């Protein structure tokens, strides 16, 4: 039922694992996982043809650029911050020898 309601209004819920945002004071927040409500492109849009992006560029440019169409902006309409994963899952393993079986070798490298 929720899927039908979202499809009727051209909306989709997407998960972003690393979303950056700014607070009202201008301080950057992120990367944090977030559930976002996005608007889907209009299939009858005369500008993008239902793709959600418009090709733009100049004759002297090698490759064209892409801009968001007005019918489907990239920024979400609403989002919910999700909790961060636990610290032990986020912390990278440091000083590990990729060639050793346990990260330690007493033999010379040659």
VMD Tcl script that builds the backbone (N, CA, C; Angstrom):
set m [mol new atoms 330]
animate dup $m
set s [atomselect $m all]
$s set {name element resname resid chain x y z} {
  {N N UNK 1 A 0.816 -1.177 0.000}
  {CA C UNK 1 A 0.000 0.000 0.000}
  {C C UNK 1 A 0.875 1.262 0.000}
  {N N UNK 2 A 1.917 1.263 0.816}
  {CA C UNK 2 A 2.806 2.430 0.845}
  {C C UNK 2 A 3.508 2.587 -0.491}
  {N N UNK 3 A 3.897 1.452 -1.100}
  {CA C UNK 3 A 4.571 1.505 -2.402}
  {C C UNK 3 A 3.653 2.121 -3.461}
  {N N UNK 4 A 2.368 1.778 -3.436}
  {CA C UNK 4 A 1.427 2.350 -4.404}
  {C C UNK 4 A 1.219 3.846 -4.187}
  {N N UNK 5 A 1.147 4.250 -2.923}
  {CA C UNK 5 A 0.977 5.676 -2.625}
  {C C UNK 5 A 2.188 6.467 -3.094}
  {N N UNK 6 A 3.380 5.934 -2.824}
  {CA C UNK 6 A 4.599 6.619 -3.269}
  {C C UNK 6 A 4.680 6.678 -4.785}
  {N N UNK 7 A 4.314 5.591 -5.466}
  {CA C UNK 7 A 4.370 5.571 -6.932}
  {C C UNK 7 A 3.366 6.542 -7.543}
  {N N UNK 8 A 2.215 6.673 -6.921}
  {CA C UNK 8 A 1.200 7.586 -7.443}
  {C C UNK 8 A 1.685 9.035 -7.395}
  {N N UNK 9 A 2.441 9.377 -6.378}
  {CA C UNK 9 A 2.921 10.746 -6.238}
  {C C UNK 9 A 4.352 10.928 -6.731}
  {N N UNK 10 A 4.895 9.936 -7.461}
  {CA C UNK 10 A 6.259 9.967 -8.013}
  {C C UNK 10 A 7.299 10.199 -6.924}
  {N N UNK 11 A 7.220 9.401 -5.857}
  {CA C UNK 11 A 8.170 9.495 -4.754}
  {C C UNK 11 A 8.861 8.152 -4.559}
  {N N UNK 12 A 10.073 8.184 -4.034}
  {CA C UNK 12 A 10.819 6.962 -3.750}
  {C C UNK 12 A 11.617 7.160 -2.470}
  {N N UNK 13 A 11.759 6.087 -1.705}
  {CA C UNK 13 A 12.577 6.113 -0.493}
  {C C UNK 13 A 13.903 5.453 -0.836}
  {N N UNK 14 A 15.001 6.158 -0.559}
  {CA C UNK 14 A 16.329 5.635 -0.867}
  {C C UNK 14 A 17.199 5.670 0.381}
  {N N UNK 15 A 18.093 4.692 0.471}
  {CA C UNK 15 A 19.057 4.631 1.566}
  {C C UNK 15 A 20.402 5.143 1.070}
  {N N UNK 16 A 20.978 6.083 1.797}
  {CA C UNK 16 A 22.314 6.609 1.488}
  {C C UNK 16 A 23.208 6.284 2.674}
  {N N UNK 17 A 24.324 5.600 2.438}
  {CA C UNK 17 A 25.191 5.184 3.544}
  {C C UNK 17 A 26.052 6.325 4.057}
  {N N UNK 18 A 26.367 7.310 3.221}
  {CA C UNK 18 A 27.190 8.423 3.667}
  {C C UNK 18 A 26.659 9.745 3.150}
  {N N UNK 19 A 25.708 10.336 3.856}
  {CA C UNK 19 A 25.088 11.589 3.435}
  {C C UNK 19 A 25.690 12.753 4.215}
  {N N UNK 20 A 26.044 13.824 3.509}
  {CA C UNK 20 A 26.549 15.039 4.143}
  {C C UNK 20 A 25.459 16.098 4.104}
  {N N UNK 21 A 25.365 16.869 5.161}
  {CA C UNK 21 A 24.401 17.957 5.218}
  {C C UNK 21 A 25.018 19.089 6.020}
  {N N UNK 22 A 24.363 20.226 6.015}
  {CA C UNK 22 A 24.816 21.353 6.829}
  {C C UNK 22 A 23.703 21.750 7.773}
  {N N UNK 23 A 24.084 22.107 8.979}
  {CA C UNK 23 A 23.098 22.540 9.964}
  {C C UNK 23 A 22.713 23.994 9.688}
  {N N UNK 24 A 21.809 24.530 10.468}
  {CA C UNK 24 A 21.385 25.921 10.277}
  {C C UNK 24 A 22.508 26.903 10.538}
  {N N UNK 25 A 23.436 26.516 11.404}
  {CA C UNK 25 A 24.564 27.407 11.699}
  {C C UNK 25 A 25.650 27.331 10.628}
  {N N UNK 26 A 25.526 26.410 9.672}
  {CA C UNK 26 A 26.498 26.293 8.593}
  {C C UNK 26 A 27.548 25.228 8.832}
  {N N UNK 27 A 27.481 24.526 9.971}
  {CA C UNK 27 A 28.440 23.474 10.281}
  {C C UNK 27 A 28.097 22.206 9.513}
  {N N UNK 28 A 29.102 21.533 8.970}
  {CA C UNK 28 A 28.865 20.341 8.168}
  {C C UNK 28 A 28.605 19.139 9.061}
  {N N UNK 29 A 27.624 18.328 8.694}
  {CA C UNK 29 A 27.262 17.119 9.414}
  {C C UNK 29 A 27.460 15.948 8.467}
  {N N UNK 30 A 28.137 14.915 8.928}
  {CA C UNK 30 A 28.254 13.721 8.108}
  {C C UNK 30 A 29.663 13.205 8.062}
  {N N UNK 31 A 29.898 12.126 7.390}
  {CA C UNK 31 A 28.924 11.283 6.683}
  {C C UNK 31 A 28.115 10.435 7.664}
  {N N UNK 32 A 26.837 10.388 7.455}
  {CA C UNK 32 A 25.931 9.612 8.285}
  {C C UNK 32 A 24.970 8.857 7.392}
  {N N UNK 33 A 24.517 7.667 7.820}
  {CA C UNK 33 A 23.495 6.961 7.037}
  {C C UNK 33 A 22.154 7.674 7.158}
  {N N UNK 34 A 21.389 7.668 6.066}
  {CA C UNK 34 A 20.133 8.413 6.050}
  {C C UNK 34 A 19.127 7.701 5.139}
  {N N UNK 35 A 17.855 7.767 5.516}
  {CA C UNK 35 A 16.753 7.366 4.642}
  {C C UNK 35 A 16.164 8.642 4.074}
  {N N UNK 36 A 16.095 8.728 2.747}
  {CA C UNK 36 A 15.667 9.978 2.124}
  {C C UNK 36 A 14.459 9.741 1.223}
  {N N UNK 37 A 13.573 10.723 1.202}
  {CA C UNK 37 A 12.398 10.702 0.331}
  {C C UNK 37 A 12.696 11.579 -0.875}
  {N N UNK 38 A 12.812 10.959 -2.057}
  {CA C UNK 38 A 13.157 11.670 -3.288}
  {C C UNK 38 A 11.970 11.716 -4.239}
  {N N UNK 39 A 11.933 12.751 -5.056}
  {CA C UNK 39 A 10.932 12.851 -6.110}
  {C C UNK 39 A 11.474 12.182 -7.363}
  {N N UNK 40 A 10.673 11.312 -7.965}
  {CA C UNK 40 A 11.051 10.639 -9.208}
  {C C UNK 40 A 10.775 11.562 -10.395}
  {N N UNK 41 A 11.496 11.383 -11.508}
  {CA C UNK 41 A 11.253 12.244 -12.666}
  {C C UNK 41 A 9.871 12.018 -13.274}
  {N N UNK 42 A 9.337 13.074 -13.845}
  {CA C UNK 42 A 8.040 13.014 -14.515}
  {C C UNK 42 A 8.227 12.338 -15.871}
  {N N UNK 43 A 7.513 11.236 -16.153}
  {CA C UNK 43 A 7.698 10.558 -17.440}
  {C C UNK 43 A 7.257 11.395 -18.645}
  {N N UNK 44 A 6.427 12.407 -18.437}
  {CA C UNK 44 A 5.954 13.255 -19.534}
  {C C UNK 44 A 6.637 14.613 -19.567}
  {N N UNK 45 A 7.798 14.747 -18.935}
  {CA C UNK 45 A 8.494 16.034 -18.882}
  {C C UNK 45 A 9.052 16.380 -20.260}
  {N N UNK 46 A 8.781 17.577 -20.783}
  {CA C UNK 46 A 9.292 17.941 -22.115}
  {C C UNK 46 A 10.785 18.271 -22.113}
  {N N UNK 47 A 11.373 18.556 -20.936}
  {CA C UNK 47 A 12.782 18.938 -20.887}
  {C C UNK 47 A 13.717 17.738 -20.840}
  {N N UNK 48 A 13.395 16.750 -19.994}
  {CA C UNK 48 A 14.322 15.619 -19.812}
  {C C UNK 48 A 13.790 14.315 -20.396}
  {N N UNK 49 A 12.533 14.249 -20.741}
  {CA C UNK 49 A 11.973 13.026 -21.305}
  {C C UNK 49 A 11.821 11.913 -20.287}
  {N N UNK 50 A 11.754 12.239 -19.008}
  {CA C UNK 50 A 11.576 11.232 -17.970}
  {C C UNK 50 A 12.867 10.703 -17.387}
  {N N UNK 51 A 14.019 11.265 -17.768}
  {CA C UNK 51 A 15.303 10.803 -17.232}
  {C C UNK 51 A 15.698 11.508 -15.945}
  {N N UNK 52 A 15.256 12.736 -15.743}
  {CA C UNK 52 A 15.578 13.472 -14.538}
  {C C UNK 52 A 16.815 14.327 -14.644}
  {N N UNK 53 A 17.521 14.259 -15.773}
  {CA C UNK 53 A 18.711 15.086 -15.966}
  {C C UNK 53 A 18.694 15.687 -17.364}
  {N N UNK 54 A 19.260 16.879 -17.468}
  {CA C UNK 54 A 19.272 17.618 -18.725}
  {C C UNK 54 A 20.730 17.811 -19.149}
  {N N UNK 55 A 21.008 17.527 -20.412}
  {CA C UNK 55 A 22.357 17.709 -20.937}
  {C C UNK 55 A 22.579 19.183 -21.242}
  {N N UNK 56 A 23.709 19.711 -20.786}
  {CA C UNK 56 A 24.031 21.098 -21.065}
  {C C UNK 56 A 25.501 21.175 -21.464}
  {N N UNK 57 A 25.839 22.162 -22.227}
  {CA C UNK 57 A 27.225 22.333 -22.657}
  {C C UNK 57 A 27.326 23.399 -23.721}
  {N N UNK 58 A 28.555 23.635 -24.150}
  {CA C UNK 58 A 28.797 24.626 -25.186}
  {C C UNK 58 A 29.463 23.934 -26.368}
  {N N UNK 59 A 29.475 24.575 -27.537}
  {CA C UNK 59 A 30.060 23.932 -28.716}
  {C C UNK 59 A 31.557 23.625 -28.571}
  {N N UNK 60 A 32.294 24.394 -27.798}
  {CA C UNK 60 A 33.724 24.157 -27.648}
  {C C UNK 60 A 34.078 23.146 -26.570}
  {N N UNK 61 A 33.099 22.611 -25.878}
  {CA C UNK 61 A 33.325 21.682 -24.783}
  {C C UNK 61 A 33.495 20.270 -25.319}
  {N N UNK 62 A 34.424 19.501 -24.729}
  {CA C UNK 62 A 34.634 18.126 -25.175}
  {C C UNK 62 A 33.490 17.205 -24.758}
  {N N UNK 63 A 33.128 17.276 -23.486}
  {CA C UNK 63 A 32.053 16.418 -22.990}
  {C C UNK 63 A 30.944 17.280 -22.395}
  {N N UNK 64 A 29.698 16.881 -22.576}
  {CA C UNK 64 A 28.600 17.695 -22.027}
  {C C UNK 64 A 28.481 17.528 -20.523}
  {N N UNK 65 A 27.839 18.480 -19.886}
  {CA C UNK 65 A 27.553 18.402 -18.465}
  {C C UNK 65 A 26.104 18.004 -18.258}
  {N N UNK 66 A 25.790 17.580 -17.065}
  {CA C UNK 66 A 24.429 17.160 -16.744}
  {C C UNK 66 A 23.931 17.961 -15.547}
  {N N UNK 67 A 22.754 18.511 -15.677}
  {CA C UNK 67 A 22.098 19.243 -14.594}
  {C C UNK 67 A 20.803 18.526 -14.237}
  {N N UNK 68 A 20.362 18.714 -12.990}
  {CA C UNK 68 A 19.083 18.138 -12.574}
  {C C UNK 68 A 17.942 18.878 -13.260}
  {N N UNK 69 A 16.949 18.132 -13.680}
  {CA C UNK 69 A 15.751 18.740 -14.262}
  {C C UNK 69 A 14.873 19.258 -13.115}
  {N N UNK 70 A 14.020 20.231 -13.424}
  {CA C UNK 70 A 13.144 20.798 -12.396}
  {C C UNK 70 A 12.104 19.794 -11.911}
  {N N UNK 71 A 11.852 18.743 -12.690}
  {CA C UNK 71 A 10.831 17.772 -12.290}
  {C C UNK 71 A 11.370 16.754 -11.279}
  {N N UNK 72 A 12.692 16.626 -11.143}
  {CA C UNK 72 A 13.268 15.657 -10.206}
  {C C UNK 72 A 14.574 16.191 -9.624}
  {N N UNK 73 A 14.506 17.007 -8.588}
  {CA C UNK 73 A 15.742 17.517 -7.989}
  {C C UNK 73 A 16.493 16.410 -7.255}
  {N N UNK 74 A 17.838 16.546 -7.168}
  {CA C UNK 74 A 18.646 15.523 -6.502}
  {C C UNK 74 A 18.454 15.548 -4.982}
  {N N UNK 75 A 18.370 16.737 -4.413}
  {CA C UNK 75 A 18.239 16.839 -2.962}
  {C C UNK 75 A 16.911 16.255 -2.499}
  {N N UNK 76 A 16.892 15.555 -1.376}
  {CA C UNK 76 A 15.652 14.911 -0.930}
  {C C UNK 76 A 14.638 15.918 -0.398}
  {N N UNK 77 A 13.384 15.520 -0.457}
  {CA C UNK 77 A 12.313 16.335 0.108}
  {C C UNK 77 A 12.342 16.269 1.633}
  {N N UNK 78 A 12.660 15.095 2.169}
  {CA C UNK 78 A 12.775 14.891 3.618}
  {C C UNK 78 A 13.739 13.740 3.854}
  {N N UNK 79 A 14.392 13.745 5.006}
  {CA C UNK 79 A 15.267 12.632 5.337}
  {C C UNK 79 A 15.260 12.362 6.827}
  {N N UNK 80 A 15.616 11.120 7.154}
  {CA C UNK 80 A 15.695 10.675 8.542}
  {C C UNK 80 A 17.115 10.192 8.774}
  {N N UNK 81 A 17.799 10.808 9.751}
  {CA C UNK 81 A 19.139 10.354 10.104}
  {C C UNK 81 A 19.023 9.004 10.799}
  {N N UNK 82 A 19.867 8.069 10.399}
  {CA C UNK 82 A 19.923 6.761 11.044}
  {C C UNK 82 A 21.119 6.728 11.991}
  {N N UNK 83 A 21.113 5.838 12.992}
  {CA C UNK 83 A 22.253 5.791 13.902}
  {C C UNK 83 A 23.513 5.308 13.195}
  {N N UNK 84 A 24.646 5.810 13.660}
  {CA C UNK 84 A 25.922 5.381 13.101}
  {C C UNK 84 A 26.195 3.930 13.482}
  {N N UNK 85 A 26.969 3.209 12.666}
  {CA C UNK 85 A 27.359 1.858 13.074}
  {C C UNK 85 A 28.275 1.928 14.298}
  {N N UNK 86 A 28.410 0.834 15.050}
  {CA C UNK 86 A 29.261 0.878 16.233}
  {C C UNK 86 A 30.712 1.196 15.880}
  {N N UNK 87 A 31.445 1.731 16.835}
  {CA C UNK 87 A 32.810 2.201 16.576}
  {C C UNK 87 A 33.736 1.087 16.118}
  {N N UNK 88 A 33.584 -0.116 16.668}
  {CA C UNK 88 A 34.471 -1.204 16.264}
  {C C UNK 88 A 34.254 -1.581 14.800}
  {N N UNK 89 A 33.084 -1.322 14.279}
  {CA C UNK 89 A 32.828 -1.621 12.870}
  {C C UNK 89 A 33.339 -0.506 11.959}
  {N N UNK 90 A 33.535 0.706 12.479}
  {CA C UNK 90 A 33.981 1.833 11.663}
  {C C UNK 90 A 35.492 1.986 11.656}
  {N N UNK 91 A 36.181 1.481 12.680}
  {CA C UNK 91 A 37.605 1.719 12.833}
  {C C UNK 91 A 38.403 0.823 11.894}
  {N N UNK 92 A 39.269 1.400 11.050}
  {CA C UNK 92 A 40.073 0.572 10.148}
  {C C UNK 92 A 41.209 -0.127 10.911}
  {N N UNK 93 A 41.615 -1.285 10.419}
  {CA C UNK 93 A 42.737 -2.016 10.993}
  {C C UNK 93 A 44.013 -1.388 10.458}
  {N N UNK 94 A 44.928 -1.016 11.354}
  {CA C UNK 94 A 46.157 -0.330 10.944}
  {C C UNK 94 A 47.365 -1.233 11.144}
  {N N UNK 95 A 48.426 -0.915 10.385}
  {CA C UNK 95 A 49.720 -1.583 10.501}
  {C C UNK 95 A 49.607 -3.098 10.348}
  {N N UNK 96 A 48.843 -3.530 9.403}
  {CA C UNK 96 A 48.684 -4.955 9.145}
  {C C UNK 96 A 49.437 -5.319 7.888}
  {N N UNK 97 A 50.240 -6.364 7.957}
  {CA C UNK 97 A 51.009 -6.838 6.816}
  {C C UNK 97 A 50.098 -7.705 5.944}
  {N N UNK 98 A 49.802 -7.292 4.700}
  {CA C UNK 98 A 48.876 -8.073 3.878}
  {C C UNK 98 A 49.453 -9.410 3.417}
  {N N UNK 99 A 50.785 -9.573 3.456}
  {CA C UNK 99 A 51.412 -10.807 2.970}
  {C C UNK 99 A 51.532 -11.855 4.063}
  {N N UNK 100 A 51.461 -11.475 5.315}
  {CA C UNK 100 A 51.594 -12.434 6.408}
  {C C UNK 100 A 50.243 -13.059 6.717}
  {N N UNK 101 A 50.292 -14.273 7.271}
  {CA C UNK 101 A 49.034 -14.973 7.558}
  {C C UNK 101 A 48.301 -14.339 8.739}
  {N N UNK 102 A 49.055 -13.864 9.734}
  {CA C UNK 102 A 48.427 -13.281 10.907}
  {C C UNK 102 A 48.816 -11.833 11.116}
  {N N UNK 103 A 49.439 -11.234 10.139}
  {CA C UNK 103 A 49.868 -9.858 10.291}
  {C C UNK 103 A 51.266 -9.735 10.860}
  {N N UNK 104 A 51.934 -10.872 11.148}
  {CA C UNK 104 A 53.284 -10.829 11.704}
  {C C UNK 104 A 54.130 -11.874 10.995}
  {N N UNK 105 A 55.340 -11.495 10.603}
  {CA C UNK 105 A 56.271 -12.435 9.964}
  {C C UNK 105 A 57.665 -12.169 10.480}
  {N N UNK 106 A 58.395 -13.229 10.840}
  {CA C UNK 106 A 59.770 -13.072 11.318}
  {C C UNK 106 A 60.793 -13.400 10.227}
  {N N UNK 107 A 60.336 -13.637 9.013}
  {CA C UNK 107 A 61.245 -13.928 7.903}
  {C C UNK 107 A 61.498 -12.651 7.108}
  {N N UNK 108 A 62.681 -12.551 6.477}
  {CA C UNK 108 A 62.959 -11.364 5.669}
  {C C UNK 108 A 62.042 -11.306 4.446}
  {N N UNK 109 A 61.830 -10.122 3.908}
  {CA C UNK 109 A 60.877 -9.978 2.802}
  {C C UNK 109 A 61.390 -10.473 1.456}
  {N N UNK 110 A 62.665 -10.867 1.344}
  {CA C UNK 110 A 63.180 -11.309 0.044}
  {C C UNK 110 A 63.240 -12.800 -0.084}
}
mol reanalyze $m
mol bondsrecalc $m
mol representation Tube
mol addrep $m
